[in-house]
Amino acid sequence: MNNYRRWISFYTMVRRDVVRMFRIWVQTFLPSVVTSVLYFLVFGTVLGSRIGDMQGVPYMTFVVPGLVMLSIVTTSYSNTSFTFFSSKFFARSIDEILVSPTPPWVMIAGFIGGGLIRGLLTGAIVLLVSVFFTELSLSVHSALIILGFALLTCLVFALAGLVNGIYAKSIDGINLVPTFVLTPLVYLGGVFYSVHSLPAWWQAITYANPLFYLINGFRYGFLGTADVSLWISVAILGTMIVVLVSINWYLIRKGLGLRQ
């Protein structure tokens, strides 16, 4: 299979997913916007003024990066897991891909491509909405760091969603991990608080949460301050990407969970 045919295979998978997500935009983009608006209203107008400053900035300004990251994590994960699951059980298009000479790495790139696009677009929309509630989006510390962490986070959770999609045997299997694993990790990863405001025993638990480092690096891009070194966050992200790519490559190479 030459490079041109690999490109066609990759492009076809991504295009199909992107067309789907824009066709049902009410389900793919609107929920994140509505949820974020509710968060902004609650933390901006109700709680923000009472809490005061956090790390030297208004509380609403502190919370926005975490809320943007929350939307990126959940949408990139759910998009990839559902896309693969539907191709395996509903559309049965996975059978056509398996009989083609498409190499495993192209399959991985094709399935996570939609998750990357949806995660970045959703994060951008939520960030745009935040302009109406705070001036954070108008003045950032480093746009390059923000974009880099957003892209790497989308990649991590699109890859994680692909693992979930491969193993899931029912639609409940798709919803299980985001509900009972992903959401608690995000909320306990420093979205609404600084780790330094916690007691020592709770700080230790937070440092063991990998999502804390993603949110920490992303917030540094906006505020220029971080709870831990930016390089530690980058190292955690890089390690997660290598591990998840290896797992996906092995599963697809062996055909585990692909054929029904």
Secondary structure, DSSP 8 states (H G I E B T S, - for coil): --HHHHHHHHHHHHHHHHHHHHHTHHHHTHHHHHHHHHHHHIIIIIIHHHH-EETTEEHHHHHHHHHHHHHHHHHHHHHHHHHHHHHHHTS-HHHHHHHS---HHHHHHHHHHHHHHHHHHHHHHHHHHHTTT-SGGGS-S-HHHHHHHHHHHHHHHHHHHHHHHHH-SSHHHHHHHIIIIIHHHHHTTTSSS-GGGS-HHHHHHHHT-HHHHHHHHHHHHHHS--SS-HHHHHHHHHHHHHHHHHHHHHHHHHTTTT--
